[in-house]
Amino acid sequence: MNQAPKNNQATDAHDLAHTGIIIVDHGSRREKSNEMLEAFVHSFVGDSEYQIIEPAHMELAEPSIKTAFDKCVARGAKKVIVCPYFLLPGKHWDEDIPQLTAAAAKKHPNVQFVVTAPIGLHPMMRDVIASRIDHCLSHIEGNVDECESCKGTGRCRLRNAEQ
C-alpha cells in the first residue's frame, strides 16, 4: 500500500503544533468495533507529524465529536480538521458530522474547523481493496494468519451455499 512520506511540503506548510485532527467513525454498541478505531488512530499518530490527534464516534460511544473537539482545543488546537472514517458520502457526512462539529465548536469561537471528504474515492483505496483480497486469499491458502479484522472470527474461509 502506498503511504505519503512523513516529511513533505504539504505538511511542512501547515501549523502542525496548532492543528487538531479528529478521526471520526459512526460508533458502535460493539466495543470491539470502537476499539478498532482507537487502534487505527494510535497507528495514525505514530505515522503522522500532526501532534494533536483524537478519535471520535459520531454516536453510540465515547469519545464523541464534542469530547474530541474539546480535547484538541485543550491540547492547543487553533483549527480542527474532522476526518470521517467513512467510505462514501451520505447523510452522516453531509449533515450529521458537520452539525455535531459545529455544535462542539460553539464552545470555542476562536477555533476554526473543517470536515474533510470521506475516504471512498481516494485513489489509494484501490490498493487497500487489493491488499485485503490478496491477504484473504493468502490466508485461505494457509500462507498467512487472519487479518486484524477477521482474527478469531472464522470468517476468512471459503464457503458454499449449503454452509
C-alpha angles and dihedrals in degrees: 000000000000118000129194112245114260094231110047137141094251094061093035088061093056128080094248095180093057102036117097120204122203117189106198130190130179096266125231142219084228106088093204090062092051090048090055091060090050090050090050092049091048089054091046090052089056092053099040134085090209110106100201113059126151135176121229140179120217091218145340096043145044141285092056124197088260092052092047092046091051090049092051092052092046088054091053106270115160091180130024126211113201112203116193111220088213130120102220138023116258141132094310092055095037099045120355103052095043090048093048090047093049090050091050091048094055089079088056107045094172094055119090123209143187133189111222127215118275119259100254110102097031108128092234089066088079088061091048093051092046090049092051092049093047092048093048092049091047090052092049088051089052096246101115140021122259116283121257092266098049098037109132096357099096090223097121099081137098116261138178132215093272094059 
